[in-house]
Amino acid sequence: MSEEVQSTGLADAARNHLAAELNRLRQRRDRLEVEVKNDRGMIGDHGDAAEAIQRADELVVLSDRINELDRRLRTDPSRVDESEVLPSGTEVTLRFPDGEVVTMHVISIVEETPDGREAETLTARSPLGQALAGHQPGDTVTYSTPQGTNQVQLLAVKLPT
C-alpha cells in the first residue's frame, strides 16, 4: 500500500484518507465481483434479477470511484497549469449578490476540507474556483451553477506563502 500512497503534493491526512477509502472500495469490489460472477446463469424470480442488476451497477460505480481515487493518489497536483486553478491554500474574499462578504480557503480536493469549515472552503476545480483563476481583486466573476449563472465580486486574494 505504501507504493499507492507515495507523496503527490496532497496533505498527508488527505492522502491517508484517500488511501484508506481506496482500500475499502477495493475490498467491496472484490466481494461484489464474486457475487456478480455467481449471479450469472442464476435462475430466479424478477426480484433476484433486479438484485443482480443492482450489484452489477454498483460494481461499475465502485470501479469508477477506485480509478478516480487511484488517479488522485498518483497524479501530482503541482503539475496542473497554474493559470487554470488557484493554488491550494489561497484565501479569497468574495462579495455575493446578496451583499454577504465571505472569505474562503481554496483546497485541491474535498478530502482536505477542515472539519466544521465546509461553508468556508472552495475546491480549486469547482465552477467558482475555476472561474476565479486569473482574476484580480475588483473583478466581477461569472460562474455556472446547477441553478444557473451567478456572479461574485472578488475583493481580495491572498496566495499561500
C-alpha positions, 0 to 999 in steps of 0.5 A, spaced: 500 500 500 505 504 501 507 504 493 499 507 492 500 512 497 507 515 495 507 523 496 503 527 490 503 534 493 496 532 497 496 533 505 498 527 508 491 526 512 488 527 505 492 522 502 491 517 508 484 518 507 484 517 500 488 511 501 484 508 506 477 509 502 481 506 496 482 500 500 475 499 502 472 500 495 477 495 493 475 490 498 467 491 496 469 490 489 472 484 490 466 481 494 461 484 489 465 481 483 464 474 486 457 475 487 456 478 480 460 472 477 455 467 481 449 471 479 450 469 472 446 463 469 442 464 476 435 462 475 430 466 479 424 470 480 424 478 477 426 480 484 433 476 484 434 479 477 433 486 479 438 484 485 443 482 480 442 488 476 443 492 482 450 489 484 452 489 477 451 497 477 454 498 483 460 494 481 461 499 475 460 505 480 465 502 485 470 501 479 469 508 477 470 511 484 477 506 485 480 509 478 478 516 480 481 515 487 487 511 484 488 517 479 488 522 485 493 518 489 498 518 483 497 524 479 501 530 482 497 536 483 503 541 482 503 539 475 496 542 473 497 549 469 497 554 474 493 559 470 487 554 470 486 553 478 488 557 484 493 554 488 491 550 494 491 554 500 489 561 497 484 565 501 479 569 497 474 574 499 468 574 495 462 579 495 455 575 493 449 578 490 446 578 496 451 583 499 454 577 504 462 578 504 465 571 505 472 569 505 474 562 503 480 557 503 481 554 496 483 546 497 485 541 491 480 536 493 474 535 498 478 530 502 482 536 505 476 540 507 477 542 515 472 539 519 466 544 521 469 549 515 465 546 509 461 553 508 468 556 508 472 552 503 472 552 495 475 546 491 480 549 486 476 545 480 469 547 482 465 552 477 467 558 482 474 556 483 475 555 476 472 561 474 476 565 479 483 563 476 486 569 473 482 574 476 484 580 480 481 583 486 475 588 483 473 583 478 466 581 477 466 573 476 461 569 472 460 562 474 455 556 472 451 553 477 446 547 477 441 553 478 444 557 473 449 563 472 451 567 478 456 572 479 461 574 485 465 580 486 472 578 488 475 583 493 481 580 495 486 574 494 491 572 498 496 566 495 499 561 500 506 563 502 
